[in-house]
Amino acid sequence: MIDDFKAYSNDQIEVRYSKSRCTHAAECVKGLRAVFNVRQRPWINVDNASVDEIVEVIHRCPSGALEYTIKKPK
């Protein structure tokens, strides 16, 4: 399997999504539509919720299609 991660970030967090890993369980969309909204482009907007909220929803992803890195303050 080729991982095709696309990154979405701000100064606090980077979220990566792999289309090839996604099983469309929709835990992200159901869990935090303000950030994960397939009707918008980009479909992931990390500015619409706190880091803690985003991390909680990413941990629900059963396929591993979503990953994150919390950025350290400079």
Secondary structure, 3 states (H helix, E strand, C coil): CCCCEEEEECCCEEEEEECCCCCCCCHHHHHCCCCECCCCCCCECHHHCCHHHHHHHHCCCCCCCEEEEECCCC
